[in-house]
Amino acid sequence: MGMRKLMLVTGLLGLAAALWANPSVSEIIDQVDTHMQLRSDMTAQARITTRDPEQGTKVIDSVYYRRDSDDAFLIVIASPESDRGNGYMRVGDNLWMYKRATRTFTHIGRDEKIGGSNASAGDMETRKFKDLYKASLDATGKEIISEETIGGAKIPVYRVEVTAKVNDVKYPKLVMWVTRDKYLELKRECYSLSGTLMETDLYTSYKDVDGRYVPLLMKFTDEVEKGHTSVLEITGINFSKVDDYKFDKSYLESLSK
Amino acid sequence: MRNFLNSMLSKVRSVRVVSKIAFRNLVRQFRRNLLLGIGIAVSMCILVVTASFTNGLTDILFNRVMVYMTGHIRVVEDSYVSRRSDVIRDTPRFIEIIKKTVPGIKRIDVTVSAFGRSIGNGKTGMCALVGIPKDADFYKDTQLEAGHTEDIFKPDVFPGIILYKNAAKDINVGLNDIVTVRFDTIYGQSQAPKFKVVGLIPSENMFMDVAAFVDQDTLRQLLNMKPDESLGLNIVTDYPEDQRRVIQEANKLHAALAPEAAGVKALFAAGDKRAVADTFALRLDDPLASQIAKDNLQFVKGDLASLAQDKNGIILTETLAARLGADTGAHLTCSYAPKSGTDTIDRDVVVKGIVKSVSPFADATAFANPEVFYQTYYWNIPRQPATVAHDAPLFKALLPEWDLMARSSNTDAAVKKRQLLGRESWKGAKVDVQTMFENASAIVDFQKGLNTVSLVAVLVLFFVILIGVVNTMRMSIRERTREIGTNRAIGMQRGDVRSVFVMEIVFLAVLSCVVGILLAWGVMSLLGLPTFDLKDNPFSMFFVQKHLYFVPKVATIVANFVTIVLVAFLIAFFTARRAARMRVADALRHYE
């Protein structure tokens, strides 16, 4: 009887330990991918406000379209007037930048900046974290993960560190703060290849839209050139089907007429 | 023989007498000849100074600007997989081809550079990082205002950087200060390393001020480049001004850079079975190439269409399939050792077809979907490449190492070519051979424009000299008509009369030219003295260390000298000939 009790208690303790154990970094970034996955077409308005101590403030309004079947996207800039009609498009493996003034498409890479802001064309792709990053390991070979709280509201989060698996990402190392309940990313520190903190991103005002969590406000702060910030605000989110013709170059050209 | 000798002696005596008379006449009409002489001397001075200044500008353009921007001939490789990068993956091989093909090479500069922003003490600025190899002349040729050039690669907490003085001032840093430079690696990864300022170069012009110099190996690592990679090759020749020759050698180099098929000796693994095979990729996006593949591949199982539909697809020869025990649909791992680095490059592939052996390929050969190579080969060239003869029937259906871009004839054509490249969707690598003449034909045209201005100045001055000489001659002849008559009457021949006047002018021209050349030297020395501090002025590129720059060339000076003397001679000859033909009686009767 005593032995059985002991085994039962040990088993219960083990179960409790398993239930209370931190998830692994891979599990966390898997969850982040799952929550961020749109699983449908999407249309939204986006406003990027860029502040530069030397060049002042610039506001770019754009419309974002996404086609789920092939992760194609289209960004059409609506303002300012100097950039109106310019666009960025990804179809298949090709990323294009369109300039209304010259009516030309240029083949670009993921690192192309959108309208001079800190956001790049690659940021608009929905590449899965788990395809790009893996858990960073400390000197003992353990994954770097800890429990913390963040912000004035002391939101419980996991702090995880990840390292790029591929070469063509902007930041080879990331430190992420992800909520413990819903695995929503709240903060991200982006490090360069040489380990310098380059940028701090904040993701706030998550909205549950048809079961998907979309951050409506994102702030990107340049940690190298102090004073440079970009704020991305998302409004008018709609998950209904986007017509295929919008992902054709001729559509962008027609907007210039 | 005696008569000949006597004739020669008599001529020599005659020349001596005529020369004496000519020289005496020069002195006799001193004021008039002085004025003409001054005119010729000043003209010669202007010609020498103008030509030297034009030569100086040409020297600056070709040997101080173009040579660092593009070299005289430049080889670049553009690649696009998920992003554009201008990386030559196998630099030693390209250098070998260049050395075999292009004669008269002074040096080949391997470009390792990055464009970004420098962040100093509270201020930022533009920065073009230039990697300098350890054996470069830069270290002994560069005069620093402060610091030591070799400190660039001295072991320290931060690697060394050398800045131009104005650039350092703009970002509020000095010697031993720390500068952060922000740029992207060749893969687009962010970098922001810190450097210690170990030297300051006196600023020359606003274009050069942007450059900052670091150790090449350090920069290569920061750019995440492999040891054999570079961002371009600038060839410096010893005949930069010979446009035709430079273009000719560039054309030869272009032909020599014809690519092989992209091929790898890869190790295939299927379970516990292993086999090494020559592996190539098929150009499935090219209809012509696809047709060649269809015509030359005999499928036992599967087909080309299945290969095209799967980005991880591969076709095996029967022999290879048997060695691996693989059938269509089998999953294999394909790996190879890259030329640089120790980690093998691995890729999971799916068998989409089995074909009979293809001549002249090895029995164990594989043909992959091009995407397999785009994600592997073009990032990491293999240590053991696989090759096939150019005349193999399937050669044109294979993905090449690179596509060779057509040569451009001028800057406009080169610009259009680059624009077209930006507008097409393509993957893989493209190699371009450029000369400075099409890279910057605007600068070359500017140099030609300068030469034209110089030529116009020469013509104007010769015209001035012509007017002066004609005028002086006519006045002189008019005043000495009776003298001519007297000389003729006492036995002087027409030829001698003519020779007197011609030699007068020739002596004057020679003396004046010599004075003009000496004057030009003085003027150039004086003009080269003042310092011009044109910090943000584009014309600063035309100054060397803030001084006007002259390059007098002996050949040009001699040519101008000979031309002036010849022009003077011809004018004098035809004018004096008329005087020599005057009738003695008419000459003696002449009154002013």
Chai-1 contact restraints between the chains, C-beta under 6 A:
chainA,res_idxA,chainB,res_idxB,connection_type,confidence,min_distance_angstrom,max_distance_angstrom,comment,restraint_id
A,N94,B,S425,contact,1.0,0.0,6.0,A-B,restraint_1
A,F105,B,R423,contact,1.0,0.0,6.0,A-B,restraint_2
A,T106,B,G422,contact,1.0,0.0,6.0,A-B,restraint_3
A,H107,B,G422,contact,1.0,0.0,6.0,A-B,restraint_4
A,H107,B,S425,contact,1.0,0.0,6.0,A-B,restraint_5
A,G109,B,R83,contact,1.0,0.0,6.0,A-B,restraint_6
A,G109,B,R84,contact,1.0,0.0,6.0,A-B,restraint_7
A,R110,B,R83,contact,1.0,0.0,6.0,A-B,restraint_8
A,D111,B,G188,contact,1.0,0.0,6.0,A-B,restraint_9
A,N167,B,Y187,contact,1.0,0.0,6.0,A-B,restraint_10
A,D168,B,S82,contact,1.0,0.0,6.0,A-B,restraint_11
A,D168,B,R83,contact,1.0,0.0,6.0,A-B,restraint_12
A,D168,B,Y187,contact,1.0,0.0,6.0,A-B,restraint_13
A,D168,B,G188,contact,1.0,0.0,6.0,A-B,restraint_14
A,K170,B,S190,contact,1.0,0.0,6.0,A-B,restraint_15
A,Y171,B,S190,contact,1.0,0.0,6.0,A-B,restraint_16
A,P172,B,Q189,contact,1.0,0.0,6.0,A-B,restraint_17
A,S192,B,S190,contact,1.0,0.0,6.0,A-B,restraint_18
A,S192,B,Q191,contact,1.0,0.0,6.0,A-B,restraint_19
A,S192,B,A192,contact,1.0,0.0,6.0,A-B,restraint_20
A,L193,B,Q189,contact,1.0,0.0,6.0,A-B,restraint_21
A,L193,B,Q191,contact,1.0,0.0,6.0,A-B,restraint_22
A,S194,B,Q191,contact,1.0,0.0,6.0,A-B,restraint_23
A,S194,B,P193,contact,1.0,0.0,6.0,A-B,restraint_24
A,T196,B,A192,contact,1.0,0.0,6.0,A-B,restraint_25
A,M198,B,S190,contact,1.0,0.0,6.0,A-B,restraint_26
A,M198,B,A192,contact,1.0,0.0,6.0,A-B,restraint_27
A,V224,B,R182,contact,1.0,0.0,6.0,A-B,restraint_28
A,V224,B,A192,contact,1.0,0.0,6.0,A-B,restraint_29
A,E225,B,T124,contact,1.0,0.0,6.0,A-B,restraint_30
